Amino acid sequence: MIGIVDYNMGNLASVKNAFDKIGAKAEIISDPEKLNNYEKLLFPGVGAFGDAIEHLKETGLDEAIREFVKGGKYVLGICLGMQLLFEESEEFGKHKGLGIIPGKVVRFDKKIETTHKVPHMGWNKMFFKRHSSLFEGLNNPYLYFVHSYHVVCNDKYVIGKTIYGYEFVSAVNKDNVFGFQPHPEKSHNAGLKILDNFVKL
């Protein structure tokens, strides 16, 4: 059973529907004390980093997620959910994240705005940088993105990159924790394949 973390910042219905499509059992969960009842966690998110981390702290979900990760179970963060896994973000001031993966979240460089619109919105290709079980059956797929900020981290955690004005990190993996900047639940067959691979871990 997969737990979809509800902290008032995610498009939960579309994530749940995506798991339904691939025949996977998933439930939306907001009680931090019940997180460990699940085999895996999907950590979605849409919105501002600061608001999200405050809500996680207020509800106790921040510590519950850290404890879940320490237990060795698999976690997949999507979009804002991925960014919150890192140490800090520069979105609307500096905010500390969950600190599960070393690195920070920065805005797209303003230099690209003469040729590229920010937020980065729409379909774009992910280039695989190293092997990951989540990439089984895929080859540098097009996925759906909506974001103005991206992650900067050590290359040893990077499994996928995407080009938008310049190359940025679009997928990461540290031990049992994965993060995807694009939205698999909005990325049709390629996205469903990523979620199916996550279920099969």
Buried (B, 14 or more C-beta within 10 A) or exposed (E): EBBBBBBEBBBBEEBBEBBEEBEBEBBBBBEBEEBBEBEBBBBBBBBBBBBBBBBBEEBEBBEBBEEBBEEEBBBBBBBBBBBBBBBBBBBEEEBBBBBBBEBBBBBBEEEBEEEEEBEBEEBBEBEBBEEBEBBEEBEEBBBBBBBEBBBEBEEEBBBBBBEBBEEBBBBBBBEBBBBBBBBBBBBBEBBBBBBBBBBEE
